[in-house]
Amino acid sequence: MVARNSFRRRTQAPRPVSLAGDDVDGISCEKCGSGDREDELLLCDKCDRGYHLFCLRPILVCVPKGTWFCSSCSNAKKLKRFPLIQTKIVDFFRIQRSPDFDRKPFQDNKKNKRRLGGLIMSKKKRKLLPFSPSEDSRRRLEQMASLATALMATGTKFSDELTYMPGMARRSANQASLEPGGMQVLSREDSKTLEQCKDMMKKGQWPPLMVVFDSCEGFTVHADRFIKDLTIITEYTGDVDYLKNRQQDDGDSMMTLISASDPSNSLVICPDKHGNIARFISGINNHTQKGKKKQNLKCVRFNVDGESRVLLIAIRDISKGERLYYDYNGHEQEYPTQHFV
């Protein structure tokens, strides 16, 4: 069984910056017309018009660091879809060029077929399942193009591994043993399943996920086919940095990697420069208005060969077209999500 306290979400978010009373006196939100909730009233640095964080589309979770311009004053270009050309997709994601690119997964691999069946039958042992790619190669290209579009729009380089950049945390700092009470070890069989997923992606056998832009939440991820309970959706990747270096960071996609006894050793994953589809999987709007949870994924940190790795895993069967959600606030409860609908 997985310990409850091993499921973590994101690191501490910066508190919304309170504006001085004189600055917001007489200013109201251009969207809703109200001047209430001054601590969440954001002023454009060019036109000085006000907007509530929760009235913006997409919604902002916190006051951004540095300058901010409203949609009327920004020079943001209209989102363009990534060209649906196989050679460009192959180059963008550095897919291995091989005759297996269009082969159906597990088509000629009897060993994999047997192991997949064993995993499905072993739910009580909590064995993880590899994702099952869409059989239509054209559809897989569309899935990859949707992710490429989102990455380009956010200025993010694709990386399906944790990255260690100069000036940030070194790989040697990623020690799962620093986690108080220890971190659950990924079993040998589940490790093989994770590597199987990685190998499939390198061959162009992509997870059945589609990145979709939502006017309220921004980029979100939908299941593009049925996904079975306990399936590995993806690994959370990005640049690894010390939490102490990110205390004032306004990024809303940081993920806890290690929560050490000594805070100076705590690490986070920052996918703002390098990352994969995990950064677009939504944690907002985790509850319906009736209080029912929408969560269908669990964020789990595992000890893999002595290092911490973060996996997003299905916690129930997920239908085609269903949006993916996981626990946004985790135990920290730092991110303001009360206005998200």
N, C-alpha and C positions, 0 to 999 in steps of 0.2 A: 504493500500500500504506500501511496505517496503522502508524506506528512503535510498537513495543512499549511504549516508555516514555511514550506518550501516554495509556495507559489507567490511570486512577487511581481509587482508591476513596475512602474517607473520610479525614477528617483525623485527627490524633493523638487517641486516646482517653485519658481519664484513667486512670491506673493504679489497680487495685483498692486501696482503703484498707486497710492492715494494722491489725488491731485489737490492742491491747496484750494481752499474755498473761494479765494479771489479769482482763481483761474477759471472756475467753472460757473461762477455766478452769472446767471442769465443765459447759460448755454444749455441747449436741449439736443436730444438725439435727432438726427435728420431722418431716421427711419420711423421711430415710434412717437416722436414729438415730446417725450418726457425728459425732464431734467433730473429725475430721481437716480439713485444709485451712482453717485458721482465717482465712487472708486472704480466703477466699471465703464466710465464714460471716457472714450478715447478721442483725442483731438488730432486732426490732420495737421501735419507740420507745414503744409503749404497754404491751405485755405482756412484753417482754424475751425472748421466745422466739426461738430461732435457726433460720435457714434458709440452706442453701447456695444461692448464686446459680443453680447449675445444677439444683437440685431444685425450684425454683419453677416454676409454670406460669401464664403463659408464663415462660420462662427470662429472667433478667436478664443482660446482658452485662458489667455493671460495677456497683459499689456506687453507688447513687443519691446525688445531692447533696441535703443537707437531710434532713428527717425522712422516715421510711418506715414504713408500717404493713402488717402481714400481712393476708391476706384476711379473717381472723376479726375484726380490729380496725378495718379500713377501712370506710368508709361507701359503698363503690363500689356503684352501682346496676347492676342487671342490664341487659345490653346490649339496647336496643330497636331493631328494624329500622326503617329510614327508610320512611315511608309511600309506598307505590307508587302515587302519583297524578301523572299527567303534568304538571299545572300546577305542582305543588310541585317536581318535578324541574327543569322549565324555569326556575323562579325561582331554585332553589338554585344551579344552574350557569350562570345568566344566558344561557341558550340563546336565540339569535335566533328570534323568533317569525316564522315564514314558512311558506308552503305546502310548502317543501322538507323540513320536519321528518321526515316519514314516507317521503320518496322514497328509493328504493334508491340507494346511492352509484354514481355514474357512469352512472345509468340513461339520461339524456338528454344526456350530455356526451361526444360522440364524440372531442373533443380529448383529454379525460382518458383515455378508453379507449385511444387510440393511445399516449399517453405511458406509461401503466401497462404496456402490453405491451412497450414499449421497455425499460423498467426491468428487467422480468423477464428479458429476453433478454440483458441487459448485465451479468451477474454478474461477468465478468472485469474489468470497469472499476470494480467496487465501487460501482455506483450504488445509492442507497438506495430502498427501496420505501415507499409510503404504506401505512398499515394498512388492512385491509379490514373495515369494520363488519359486524356481524350484520345480515342482511337483515330479520329480524323486529323491528319497532319495539318490540313488547312486551318482547322479550328485551333490547333496548338499555336500556329503562327499568329492568329488573332489574339490569343491570350498573351503571348510574348510581346506583341505590338502594344497591347494596352498597358503593360508594365513599362515598356520602353518609353511610351508617351509620358507617363507619370514621372518617371525618373528624369527625363529631359526637362519637363516643366518645372521640376523642383531643383534642378541643377545638381542631381545626385548621380554619381558613377556607380554602376552595378558591381556589387561584390557579394558573393555567396559564402564568404568566410569572414571571420572577425579580422579586422585590420588594425595594425599597430603603427601609428604614424609618429615621426620625429616630433618631440615636444609634448607628446602625450604619454600614456602608460606604455611600458615595455611589455612584451609577451611574458617575460619572467614574473611580472606582477600578477598575472592571472593564475592564482593558486587557489583551487577550490578548498584547500585545507584551512584557509583563512576564515571561512564561513563558520560562525559560532554553532556548535552542535554538529558540524559536518554537513556535507551536501550529498544527497543520494547519488550513488554511482550508476551510470547507465550500463545495463547488463551487456554482456558480450553479444547476445543475439540482437538486442535493440540497437547496439552500435553498428552491427552489420546492416540492419534495416536502414539506419540513417545514412550510411555510406552508399547503400543501394539507391536511395533517393538522390543523393548527390551525383552518382554516376549516371542515373537516368537523365538528369537535367543537363549534364555535359553532352549527352547524345541528342538533345533536343526533345526528349520525352518529358514535357513540361507538366507541372502540377495543374489540375483542372480548375484554375482560378482566373477570374477576369477583373481587372481594375476598372472601376467606373467612377466618374466624377459626379458627386452629389452637391447640389447648390448650397445645401446647409452644412454638410460635414466635410466637404472637400473630397479628396480621393478616398474611395472605399473599395473593398474587395468582396466579390460575390463568388459563390461556388458555381462552377460552370458545368458540373455534373454531380451526381450523388456521391457523397463522401461518407465513408463508414466510420463509426465510433472508433477511437484510438488510432486514427490515421495521423501520421506526421504531416502537418500542413507545410511548415517551413522552419528553418532556423532563423532566429533573430540576429542579424548581422549589422556591422557598422564599425566605426572607429572606437577603440577602447580608450577610455580616459579615466582619470581619478575623479571621484565625486567632488572633491574639494576644489577642483578646477572648474566645475560646472554648477556651482551653487547659485550663481546669478544668470545662468543660461536660460534663455526664453524658449528653447526648443521644446516642442510638445511630444517628441517621439523618443526621448531618452528611456533606456531600459536598464533596470538594476542588473548588474552582472555578479558582483560580490558585495555583500553587506557585512563587512568585517567588524570584529570586536573593536579594533582600532580604526576609527573613521578615516584616518589618513590612508588606509589600505583599501578602502571601499572603491569599487570600480563601477562604471556605467558604460553602456553601449550608446554611441551617438551616431545615428544614421543620417545626419544632415549632409555629409560629404560623400560617404560611401554607404551602400545599403542594398537591400533587396525588397521583395514584395511585403515583407513583414512590417515595414514602417507605414504602409498604407492600410493595414488591417485595423479596423476601428475598435476603439475602446470607449468612445463616447456613445451616449444614448444606450447605456447598458441595461436600462430598465424601461418598461413601458409605463404609460401614465397610470395604469392599474397596479404598478409595483412589481409586475412579473419580470423576471430576468430574461434577457435575450441572449445571454452568454452561451456560446456554443463551442468555444475554444478555451483551453487552459494554458497558461504560460508556466512552464516548468524549467527550473535550472538544474542541470545535471553535471556531475563530475565525470568528465570524459578524459581519460589518461591524465588525471591530475589537474586539468583545467576546467573552468566553468564554461558551460555552453547553455544557451537558452533556446528551448524548442516550443513551438506553438502546436498543440495537439488537440484533435477533436475530442470533445467529451460526450458527444452523442452523435447519432446519425444526422447528417446535414443534407437537406434537399437541394436539388439544383435550383439556382436563382436566389438562394438564401444568402443574406449578408453575413459576413463573419464578424463576430464580436468576442472580445475577451475582457477580463476584469481590468478596467482602466486604472482605477485608483489603488487596487490591491490593498495592502495593509497601511500604506502611507496616508491615504485620503488627502492628498495635497492638491489635486487638480480640481478646479471649480467646474462641475458639470451640471449644476442644478438647473441651468437655463436650456440645456440641450434637449431637444424634443424628439 
